Amino acid sequence: MRLDKFIWNLGYGSRKQIHEHIKNWYIKVNFETTFEKDRKINFWDIISVWEENIEYKEFIYVVLNKPIWYVYSTRAEWWHKSYLELLKDCPYSDIINIVWRLDFDTTWLLFLTNDWELTHKIISPKKDIFKKYLVWLESEINENQIKKLETWVKVDLWEKDSYVSKPAKVEKINEKEIFLSITEWKFHQVKNMLEAVWNKVISLKRVSIWNLETQDLEEWKWRYLSDEEVESLRSLFS
């Protein structure tokens, strides 16, 4: 990738402004000042912008522990802030995108990347990648409701949008708390599935996508995926 394009992708200004930064000695590659705006950079290079070191990476993988009231939109909506507010200290926030959105009132695991090939494979309905949610319910859940969730339920939204869910996995924690794992990605799916069995979601947290978790990540915080986590995701499709 060209040096100027890489810095532009990170949101350090317009192309013209970045060319001025390079001209005025603000940009270094491997700790040496460069004046070559079209210089090719490699994976192992260290780029410095105003003395801030940024390691060049082709693909970025980030998990964010999203709190309530933040939306998946890149701009604020009504009184809800954008999730980007939580990634201000991430130099790659402008080039990574959400894999499976979270509603404003659903919390925890948000996965972001610029690896389009992996994203396409993860969200493909043919791959059956489980997303696990911690669900608090309004009413006690019974065995008949659990059996329906684990087999199929018909979700009636509008006639053209009604669907029959794929089998889910249910782990009962107590009478009003369950883990629910689903492979699909439909609008308000967890909430609609519980309503289809005559119950209601009070609170919802996404715990994991496959084996990807927030771990001990504090709310409002983000982190890069480890090499092991990336390889684990990629191994699903090898």
N, C-alpha and C positions, 0 to 999 in steps of 0.2 A: 504494500500500500504506500502511496505517496505521503510524505510528511505533512504537507498542508491539508490533505484530505482527512488524515487521521485526527489532527488537532481540531479541524472544523467539526468532525463528527462528535467530538467531546464538548462542543458548545462554547468554545473559547472566542467566538466572534465570527464575523463574516469572512469569506475568503479574502477579501481585500484587507480586512483588519489583521488577519493571520499573516498575510504577506508582509505587512508592516511590522508585525512582531518579529518575524524572521529577519527582516532588514535591520531592525534596531537591536539585535543581539539578545532578544528575550527567549529564544528557543535554543536548547542544546540537545544533542544526540550523544548518548554515552558520555555525558559530562563535558562535551566539547561544543562550543558555539558553531552553528552552521548557518549558512546564508542560502542554502539550496532548497527552495520551496518544493521542488519536484523530486527531492531525494527519496529513494526507496528505503523503507525501514523494514526490519525483520522482527521475528517473534522475540528474540533475545535482547533487543535494543531497549535502552532506558531513555525516555523522552522527558525533558525538563521544560516546563512552561512557567516562567517567573519563579524559578528555583523549586517548583513543585515537581517531584519525580513521578512519572507515570510509565509503568512497564507496558510495552505494547503487547496486546493479546488479540488474536484474531477473533476468538469467541469468548464471550463473557457469560458467566452463570451466577445468578444472585438469588438468594432467598430473603424475604422480608417478612417480619412478624407484624402484620398489619393490625392496627387497633380499629375499634369501631368508629364509624362516621367518616372514614376516608373512602373515596370512590376510586374505581379503577381507571377513570378518565384522566387524560393528561392535563385537564383544566378543572378548576373548581366548579361544582354544580350546586347552585343554591347555597346552602350553608355548609355543604360538605367539601372538605379540602381534597385535592388530588393526592394520590399516593406518592407523586414525585416530591412532595414536600418532605417526605421521609428519606429521600435519596439525595438530598442536596450535597452531601459529602462524598457521593459516589461519582467518580470522574466519567463513568460510562452511562450515566442515567439517561442521556439523550439518545442512546443507540440500542438500548435493550427494551424489550417489550414483554408484556404479561402473557404467560402461558396459563390459560384458564383463569378467568376473572373471578373476583370475589365481590359480592354485593357490599354496600356500605355498612350493613349491620352484621356482616359475617367477618370473623377475625382469623388471625394466625397466618397460615402458610400462603405466601404469594411467591410464585416462581417467575423469574424474568431472565431472558436471554436474547442474544442476537443470532443464535444458531438456528436458522430457519429450517434446516433439514431435520434436526432433532425435534423442533417444535411440531412440525408437520406429523412426525411419527407418533409423538406423545398424544396429540389431540385426535389422531385418527380413530374413528369409531370401530375400526377393525382390530385394533390392538388390545382393547379391553384393559386399559391401564386404570387401576383402582385409585380413587380419591377417597380418603377416609375423613369422616366428620364426627366431631363430638357434638351430640345433640341433646339439648334439654327440652323436655316436653311439657305441655300444659296438663295432660292427663296421663294416668298410668297406662303403660303399654302392656297388652296381653299377648298370649301365645298366638292367637289367631292373626293379630295384626303383624306380628313378626313373620309368621309363615307367609302371609301375603307379600310382604316386602321382599322376602327371600325367593319368592316365585315370580310374581309380576303384579303390578297394579296398573289400572287404567287411570291416566291423568286427564281430566276433562277441563280444558281451558276454554278455548273457543273451538268450534267444530273442526276448523282446518288445522288447528294446532294440537288436538288431542293425540295422545300416544300411549302405548303400553310399554312400561319400563322393562329393562333387562333385569335379571335376578340380582339382588343386592346381597351384601353380607351384613348381618346384624349381630352385635355383641352387646348383650344387656348388662349394664352396670348396676342399675337399680330400677325401680318401677317407673321413674321419670327421666332416666338418663341412659343413652345408648351410644355406641359407635355404629355409624352407618357408612358402608363403603359402596360406592357406585362407580360404574365405568363410563357412564354417559355424561354429557355436558349440555343440559337444557336449562332454559330460563327458570330460575327458582326451583330447581328440580327437587332438592331435599324437602323443602317446605311443601311443595305440591304433592310429593309422594306421601308424606305424613298426613296431609289433609285428605288424601284419597282413602286412607284407612281410618278416617274419623278421629284424627288427633291433630295437634298443632305444635309447631316449633316455637319455643320461647327464646332460645339463644342457640347460636350455631358457630362452631369453630372448625376450620379445616386443619386436620392434624397432619396429614401426609399426602403426598402424591407418589404412589408406589412405595419405595422405601426412603424417599426424600422427606426429611423432617426439619422443623426449626431447631430441634435439639434444645439446648439451654439458652437460645437466643431471647433476649429481653424484648418485651413489647416495644414497638417503635423502631427497633434496630434491624439492620441488615447485615449480611455477610456473603462472601464468595463461597461457592461450592468448593469442596476439596477435590483433588484429582481423583480420589477414590469414588466420590459421589458421582462425578461426571462419568467415569468409566462404568459404574454400576448402571446408570441410565442408558448409556450407549450399548451396554451388553444385552439389553432387552431386545435390540433390533439387529444384532450382528448375526 
